[in-house]
Amino acid sequence: MDIGIMTFNTEYGIRADHMARALEDAGYESFWLPEHTHIPAERRTPYPGGGDLPRPYYHVADPFISLGVAAAVTKRLKLATGICLVTERDPIVLAKEVATLDMLSDGRFLFGIGAGWNAEEMENHGTEFKTRFKVMRERVEAMKEIWLNEQASYHGDFVDFEAIISYPKPVQAPHPPIIFGGATALARQRVVDFCDGWMPIDVLLDDLPGAIADLQRRAEAAGRDPNSISVTVFAFDGADGDAILRYNDLDIDRLVLIAPRARDVALAFVERFAEMNDRVA
């Protein structure tokens, strides 16, 4: 099992390049950054975690620019969006951003995606909440066409363009792994239908082994090799050494720990779990 770290990338938190360098030096596999382009000042949508929306959600920096800075100061560390809100981005522009980051990092990008939970936020980008999963799928399919073809076209209900030429192409073949964040059975089916990996949050799952078995059954039913679909778990419930070892026993591919934001505390967190990288490798 690999271990990654996610942190909220804010101006009052540890810088992305400083965190990335510390993670690589400590032997971690990957560095994950979340995305919110903005938070509407007035919204109806409740925070899924309950209570008030935490302050960092209002302040997180752009993940692609931040990961580009992280790529410049590392050689081995994988760089990931956790998650990119595909429903809030133009797919032609996003395809170029993904391919550019994969090129500049020499093929180290992991494309974590999601449809989002904040209805008002995505509505500001022109996506209706009830259509978000259809929009996400079409945009992912369109990006694949752009990455894989000299001339790409796509015709759907939400994405529609005639033949275009877009470079660079991703370094990774056929493209960076597309890892979908969601905990439901429908989320697992979406992974099987058009993604390369599944990425649930631990607190949203009552039975992780059962959910993994369900994912594997769905893959087999679709004619896919279950081993071709990675499983990444976000440990929002917190973690310690024993918990990391328990996750390792479940035979998942990757565990992502949530680090504190403040620089000194974040660096202490990185050091605290560094020795676990060798124990679960």
C-alpha positions as CSV (number, residue, x, y, z in Angstrom):
1,M,0.0,0.0,0.0
2,D,1.2,3.5,-0.9
3,I,0.7,6.5,1.4
4,G,-0.2,9.9,0.2
5,I,-0.9,13.2,2.0
6,M,-3.6,15.8,1.3
7,T,-3.6,19.3,2.7
8,F,-5.8,22.3,2.2
9,N,-3.7,24.7,0.1
10,T,-4.2,28.1,1.5
11,E,-2.1,31.3,1.9
12,Y,-2.0,30.7,5.7
13,G,-1.0,27.1,5.4
14,I,2.1,25.4,4.3
15,R,3.1,26.2,0.7
16,A,2.6,23.4,-1.9
17,D,6.3,23.4,-2.9
18,H,7.5,23.2,0.7
19,M,5.1,20.3,1.5
20,A,5.9,18.4,-1.7
21,R,9.7,18.6,-1.0
22,A,9.1,17.3,2.6
23,L,6.9,14.5,1.4
24,E,9.4,13.3,-1.2
25,D,12.2,13.4,1.3
26,A,10.2,11.4,3.8
27,G,9.3,8.7,1.3
28,Y,5.6,9.4,0.6
29,E,4.1,8.3,-2.7
30,S,1.8,11.2,-3.5
31,F,0.6,14.7,-2.7
32,W,-3.0,15.6,-3.1
33,L,-4.7,19.0,-3.3
34,P,-8.4,19.8,-3.3
35,E,-10.4,22.3,-5.3
36,H,-13.1,24.9,-4.8
37,T,-13.0,27.8,-7.3
38,H,-15.1,29.9,-4.8
39,I,-17.8,29.5,-2.2
40,P,-21.0,31.4,-2.9
41,A,-21.7,34.0,-0.1
42,E,-25.3,32.8,0.0
43,R,-26.0,29.1,-0.4
44,R,-28.7,26.6,0.4
45,T,-26.4,23.5,0.2
46,P,-25.4,22.2,3.6
47,Y,-21.8,21.2,4.3
48,P,-21.8,17.3,4.0
49,G,-19.6,17.1,7.1
50,G,-22.2,18.9,9.2
51,G,-22.1,22.3,10.9
52,D,-20.5,25.3,9.4
53,L,-18.3,25.1,6.3
54,P,-14.7,25.1,7.5
55,R,-12.7,28.2,6.7
56,P,-10.2,26.6,4.3
57,Y,-12.9,25.8,1.8
58,Y,-13.2,29.5,1.1
59,H,-9.5,30.0,0.7
60,V,-8.0,27.1,-1.2
61,A,-5.7,28.0,-4.1
62,D,-5.8,26.6,-7.6
63,P,-4.6,23.0,-7.5
64,F,-3.0,22.8,-11.0
65,I,-0.8,25.9,-10.5
66,S,0.1,24.6,-7.0
67,L,0.9,21.1,-8.3
68,G,3.0,22.7,-11.1
69,V,5.1,24.4,-8.4
70,A,5.3,21.1,-6.5
71,A,6.5,19.3,-9.7
72,A,9.3,21.8,-10.1
73,V,10.9,20.9,-6.7
74,T,10.4,17.1,-6.8
75,K,11.5,14.1,-9.0
76,R,9.6,11.1,-7.8
77,L,6.5,12.3,-5.9
78,K,3.2,11.7,-7.6
79,L,1.0,14.8,-7.9
80,A,-2.7,14.6,-7.6
81,T,-6.0,16.5,-7.5
82,G,-8.1,15.4,-4.6
83,I,-10.5,16.3,-6.2
84,C,-10.7,18.3,-9.4
85,L,-14.3,19.6,-9.8
86,V,-14.8,18.6,-13.5
87,T,-18.3,20.1,-13.4
88,E,-16.8,23.5,-12.9
89,R,-14.2,23.4,-15.7
90,D,-14.2,23.7,-19.5
91,P,-13.2,20.3,-20.8
92,I,-11.0,21.6,-23.6
93,V,-9.0,23.9,-21.2
94,L,-8.9,21.2,-18.5
95,A,-7.6,18.6,-21.0
96,K,-4.7,20.9,-21.8
97,E,-4.0,21.6,-18.1
98,V,-3.9,17.9,-17.2
99,A,-1.7,17.1,-20.2
100,T,0.6,20.0,-19.5
101,L,1.1,19.1,-15.8
102,D,1.7,15.4,-16.8
103,M,4.3,16.6,-19.3
104,L,6.1,18.9,-17.0
105,S,6.1,16.4,-14.2
106,D,7.4,13.6,-16.5
107,G,4.3,11.5,-16.1
108,R,3.6,11.9,-12.3
109,F,0.0,13.3,-12.4
110,L,-3.0,11.4,-10.9
111,F,-6.3,12.9,-12.0
112,G,-8.6,12.7,-9.0
113,I,-12.1,13.9,-10.0
114,G,-15.5,14.5,-8.6
115,A,-18.9,16.0,-9.4
116,G,-19.1,18.2,-6.4
117,W,-21.6,18.8,-3.6
118,N,-22.1,22.6,-3.5
119,A,-25.1,23.2,-5.9
120,E,-24.7,27.0,-5.9
121,E,-20.9,26.8,-6.6
122,M,-21.4,24.6,-9.7
123,E,-24.4,26.7,-10.8
124,N,-22.1,29.7,-11.0
125,H,-20.2,27.7,-13.6
126,G,-23.3,26.8,-15.6
127,T,-23.9,23.3,-14.3
128,E,-27.3,22.3,-12.8
129,F,-26.9,20.2,-9.7
130,K,-29.3,17.4,-11.1
131,T,-27.1,17.1,-14.2
132,R,-23.7,17.1,-12.5
133,F,-22.9,13.4,-13.0
134,K,-23.9,13.5,-16.7
135,V,-21.8,16.6,-17.2
136,M,-18.8,15.1,-15.5
137,R,-19.0,11.9,-17.6
138,E,-19.3,13.8,-20.9
139,R,-16.4,16.1,-20.0
140,V,-14.2,13.1,-19.0
141,E,-15.1,11.3,-22.3
142,A,-14.4,14.4,-24.3
143,M,-11.0,14.9,-22.6
144,K,-10.0,11.3,-23.4
145,E,-10.8,12.0,-27.1
146,I,-8.5,15.1,-27.0
147,W,-5.7,13.2,-25.3
148,L,-5.8,10.1,-27.5
149,N,-6.4,11.6,-31.0
150,E,-4.6,14.0,-33.4
151,Q,-8.0,15.4,-34.2
152,A,-10.7,15.1,-31.6
153,S,-14.4,15.7,-31.7
154,Y,-17.2,15.0,-29.3
155,H,-21.0,15.3,-29.5
156,G,-23.0,15.0,-26.3
157,D,-25.8,16.8,-24.5
158,F,-23.5,19.0,-22.5
159,V,-20.2,18.9,-24.5
160,D,-20.2,19.4,-28.2
161,F,-17.3,20.3,-30.5
162,E,-16.1,19.5,-34.0
163,A,-12.6,18.3,-34.8
164,I,-9.9,20.1,-32.8
165,I,-6.2,19.7,-32.4
166,S,-4.8,20.1,-28.9
167,Y,-1.3,19.6,-27.6
168,P,0.6,18.5,-25.5
169,K,-0.5,15.0,-25.1
170,P,-0.1,13.3,-21.7
171,V,3.2,11.5,-21.0
172,Q,1.3,8.6,-19.4
173,A,-0.4,6.2,-21.8
174,P,-3.2,6.3,-22.6
175,H,-3.6,9.2,-20.1
176,P,-3.1,9.9,-16.4
177,P,-5.2,7.6,-14.2
178,I,-8.7,9.0,-13.7
179,I,-9.7,8.3,-10.1
180,F,-13.3,9.1,-9.1
181,G,-14.2,10.2,-5.6
182,G,-17.5,8.8,-4.3
183,A,-18.7,6.3,-1.7
184,T,-22.0,5.0,-3.1
185,A,-22.8,2.0,-5.2
186,L,-23.5,4.3,-8.1
187,A,-20.1,5.9,-7.7
188,R,-18.5,2.4,-8.0
189,Q,-20.5,1.8,-11.2
190,R,-19.2,5.1,-12.6
191,V,-15.7,4.0,-11.8
192,V,-16.3,0.8,-13.8
193,D,-17.9,2.7,-16.7
194,F,-15.3,5.4,-17.4
195,C,-12.6,5.7,-14.7
196,D,-9.3,3.9,-13.6
197,G,-9.6,4.1,-9.9
198,W,-12.1,4.5,-7.0
199,M,-11.5,7.0,-4.2
200,P,-14.0,7.0,-1.3
201,I,-13.8,8.9,2.0
202,D,-13.6,6.6,5.0
203,V,-16.3,8.2,7.1
204,L,-18.8,7.7,4.3
205,L,-18.4,3.9,4.3
206,D,-19.7,1.4,6.8
207,D,-18.2,-1.6,5.1
208,L,-15.1,-1.0,3.1
209,P,-14.3,-4.7,2.3
210,G,-17.9,-5.2,1.2
211,A,-17.7,-2.1,-1.0
212,I,-14.4,-3.3,-2.6
213,A,-16.0,-6.6,-3.3
214,D,-19.0,-4.8,-4.9
215,L,-16.6,-2.8,-7.1
216,Q,-14.8,-6.0,-8.2
217,R,-18.2,-7.7,-9.0
218,R,-19.2,-4.7,-11.1
219,A,-15.9,-4.7,-13.0
220,E,-16.2,-8.4,-13.8
221,A,-19.8,-7.9,-15.0
222,A,-18.6,-5.2,-17.3
223,G,-15.7,-7.4,-18.7
224,R,-13.0,-5.4,-16.9
225,D,-10.2,-6.9,-14.9
226,P,-10.8,-5.9,-11.3
227,N,-7.1,-5.5,-10.7
228,S,-7.0,-2.7,-13.3
229,I,-9.0,-0.5,-11.0
230,S,-7.1,1.0,-8.1
231,V,-8.6,1.7,-4.7
232,T,-7.5,4.9,-2.8
233,V,-9.0,5.7,0.6
234,F,-9.1,9.2,2.0
235,A,-8.7,8.9,5.8
236,F,-10.8,11.9,7.0
237,D,-11.5,10.0,10.2
238,G,-7.9,10.5,11.3
239,A,-5.1,7.9,11.3
240,D,-2.4,6.4,13.5
241,G,0.1,3.7,12.9
242,D,-2.3,0.9,13.9
243,A,-5.0,2.3,11.6
244,I,-2.6,2.5,8.7
245,L,-1.6,-1.1,9.2
246,R,-5.3,-2.1,9.3
247,Y,-5.9,-0.4,6.0
248,N,-2.8,-2.2,4.6
249,D,-4.4,-5.5,5.6
250,L,-7.4,-4.7,3.4
251,D,-5.2,-4.8,0.4
252,I,-6.1,-1.3,-0.9
253,D,-3.7,0.4,-3.2
254,R,-3.3,3.8,-1.5
255,L,-4.2,5.5,1.8
256,V,-4.3,9.3,1.8
257,L,-3.8,11.0,5.1
258,I,-5.2,14.5,5.8
259,A,-2.4,16.8,7.1
260,P,-2.9,19.9,9.2
261,R,-2.5,23.2,7.4
262,A,0.0,25.2,9.5
263,R,3.6,24.8,8.3
264,D,5.2,23.5,11.5
265,V,2.3,21.2,12.4
266,A,2.1,19.9,8.9
267,L,5.8,19.1,8.8
268,A,5.6,17.3,12.2
269,F,2.7,15.3,10.8
270,V,4.7,14.3,7.8
271,E,7.6,13.1,10.0
272,R,5.3,11.3,12.4
273,F,4.1,8.8,9.8
274,A,7.2,8.7,7.6
275,E,8.4,5.3,8.9
276,M,5.0,3.8,7.9
277,N,6.0,4.1,4.3
278,D,8.6,1.4,4.6
279,R,6.3,-0.8,6.8
280,V,3.5,-1.0,4.3
281,A,5.5,-0.9,1.1
